Amino acid sequence: MLKINNLSKTFNKQTDHEIKVFEGFNLEIEKNKCTAIIGSNGCGKSTLLNMIAGSIMSDNGHIMLEDKNIGKLKEERRSVHIGRVYQNPSMGVSPSLTILENMSLADKKSESFTLRRLVKKNRIPEYIKLLKELDLGLENQLNTQVRFLSGGQRQSLSLVMATMKHPDLLLLDEHTAALDPKTSFVVMEKTREIIEKNNMTTLMISHNMKDAIDYSDRIIMLDKGKVILDRESNSITEEELMEIYRLKISRDIAS
């Protein structure tokens, strides 16, 4: 369970460029469910994920994850409890390292280690098992540097790495936005399989209305740091979401 209470964030305080993104923001995310966060650019989606992950610190408020107050922890300490897949396929991996080395890095999350003793041979069968489940042939390329993989392969590898330690929360930060439609579908299907298999509590940012409906249990729409829609995904259609967007844009233009 993720509970956010009275969260506030303002950028460029006391300047002509001050931007208040959140003020007294509250949100609860149900355990073992996938929640999609949607909204236009600037609504606060990425800022919210960054504050949860710890890459941006909130000004006020509490972020509770499984009854642990993580709101004041540094990003590296939060990463023990949180897995994250980024929009850029190269951000969740180390491109200059091999698939095997990347898997070993993810496996040693929160542990101290040296690169000389990075790979544990007894863990390789588990890595192969996890990669086989992707059905992309990556289990046969363990010694291939990740920079030679396609965007979809890298993103699928990032997904496995982010979830292999069974984090309390998985953050998906528009993780298919940089992919072509065919590859995006493949990655989203792999995402669904991993989330359902591991009963993962997931927060997913998406600009794709269809994906938001098809791959989540709940949809939340943000606007100017506030929740303007909160519905079960199976209770709303893509057309309804698009109409809400159009009405909001019309109101913004009129004001």
N, C-alpha and C positions, 0 to 999 in steps of 0.2 A: 504494500500500500504506500502510495506517495501522497503526502499532505503538504500543501503550500498555504501558509497563513500570513496575511498582512504583508505581502511582498511588495517592495517598492524599489524602483530604479530610475535614476535621472542621470543623463549624460550631460557633460559640459556645464555643470552647476554654476550658477551666478555669472553666466556670460550671455552674450547676445545670441548664442547658439544653443542655449539650454533646451534639452529635449526630455520631457517626462514620459517614459515608456509605460511604467507600471506604478500604481499608487493603491495600496491596500488590497492587493490582488490575492484571491483565495481560489484554490482548486484542489480537488481530491481525485486521484486516479486509482481505479479499482485493481486489486491484485489479480494477476494471471489474465488480464485483458489487454487488448491492443486499442489504444486511443489515438485517433488521428487529430492533429492540430492543423487547421487550415485558416486562410485569411490572406488579404492582399499584402503586398510589400509594405513594410514599415508597421505592421500591426502588432509586432512583438514576438512572433513565433521563435525566431532564432535567438533573440535575447533571452527568452524563457528557457530554452534548452541550454544555452550557455550558462545561465545562472544555476540551473540544476546540476550541470556537469562541473561547475566551479571554474570555468575559464573566464567568467565574468562574475564578480562578487556583487550581491545585492546590497542596497543601502540599508534596508530594514527587512524584518520578517523572518519566518522560520521555514526551513525545508526539511521535512521529516520523511525518512525512507526506512520502512520496516522498523518504526519506533526509534530510529537513530536520527539525531539532529545533525545533518551534514552541512547545514547552511554556512558554517564558518570554517569548514575544512578546506584545505588546499586541494586543487584539482587532482593531484596525484593520489591523495588519500581517498578521495571520492571514487576514483577509478577502480578501486578494489571492489566497490559495490555496484558500479555502473559500467555497462558496455556501450560503446558508441560507434556508429557507422556514419561517416561524413558524406557530403555531396561529392567532393572530389575523390575519385577512386584511389588516389595515391596517398591520401591523408591517414588512412587507417592501417597502412602497411609501411614497411621499409623497402623501397624499390631496389636498393643496391644489395639487399640480402636475398637469399634463396627462400623458396616456399618453406622448406624445412626449418630454416633459421627463424623465419617469421612466426611459424607455428610454435617454435620453442620459446620465443620471446613472449608470446601471448600466454603460454603455459606457465611461465615464471612470473606472471603478474603479481606484484606486491612482494616478491622475493628478491633478495640480493643475489647477484651473480656476476660473473665475468664472461666476456665473449668466448674466452678460451674453453670454458666449460659450459657453454650455452646449451648444446644439444645433448639430451639424455637418450641413448639408444633404446632403452626399454620403453620409451614413450612413443617411438615411431609407429608401432602398430596402431595406436590410438589415433594418431594424426592421419594415417592412411584411411582408417575407418571413417573419420569425420569428413575427409575430402571425397571419399567414394560416394557419400550420401549426396554430394552436390551434383554428381553425374556429369562432371565437366572434364574428367580425365586428369585432374590436378594431382591425383595420387601417384601418377606416373611421371610427374615432373618435379619431384621433391628438390632436386638440385638445380632447378632453373631459377635464375634471378627474377624477382617479381616484376621488374621493369619491362620484361619481355612479354608479360601477360596482357591480354586485352582488358579494356575497362570493365567489362562484365565479369571476367575471371578475377580481377583484383577486388572488385566489390563483393563478389561471392566469398573470396578468401577473407576479406575484412569482416564479413558477417560471421563466418565460422570463428575467427579469432576473437571477436567481440563477445561471443556467447559461450565459448568452450569452458569458461570457469563458472558458468551459471550465475551471472550477476543478478542482483535484486531488481535491477531496472535496465532495460535496453532502450537507448535513444537512437532513432533513425532520423537523420537530419537531411531530408530530401535526397535519400541515398540512391535514387535512380534518375535524378534530374539531368545528370550529365551523360546518360546512356541513350542509345537509339531505342525506338519503341519495342522492337523485337527482343533486344537484350534486357530492356527494362522489365518486360513481362517475365522473362526467365528468372531474373533476380528477385522479383516480387513473389513469384511462386516458391522459390527457395526460402525466402524470408518467411512466408506463411508456414512452410513445413517446419522450419526450425523453431519458430515461436510456439506453434501448436505442440510439437514434440516435447519441448522443455517447459510448457506452461509459463511463458515469460511475460512479465509485466512490461508493456512496451508503450512508448510515446513516440509517435511518428509524425513528422512534418511532411506535408505533401501539397503540391500545387495541382496535382492531378485529381480531379473530383471523383472520377471513376475508381481510381486506386484507393482513395480515402474510404469510399463506400464498400468496395469489394474486400478490402484487406484489414478492416478494423471492426471493432465491436461498438465503438462510440465515436462520434464526431463532435469536435468543439471548434467553433469559429471565433477567432479573435478580431477585434477592431479597436485600434487605439488603446491597446492594453486592457481591454475588457472582453468578457465572454458575451457574445451576442447570439450564439446558438449552441445548444447542448442537446444532442439527440442520439438515440441508438441508431447505428448505421443502417440497420434493416428497416428503419421507419421513414427513410427519406430517399428521394431519387436524385440522380445527377442533375436533372432538369430543375428540380426545386432549389438545389444548391446554387446553380447558375443564376436563377432568377433572384435569389437573395443577393448575390454578388452584383447583379445589374442594378437592383434597387439601391444598394448601398453606394455604388458609384454615382448614380443619378443624384442621390442626396448630397454626396460630397461636392459634386459639381455645382449644385444649386446653392450650397452654402458658401 
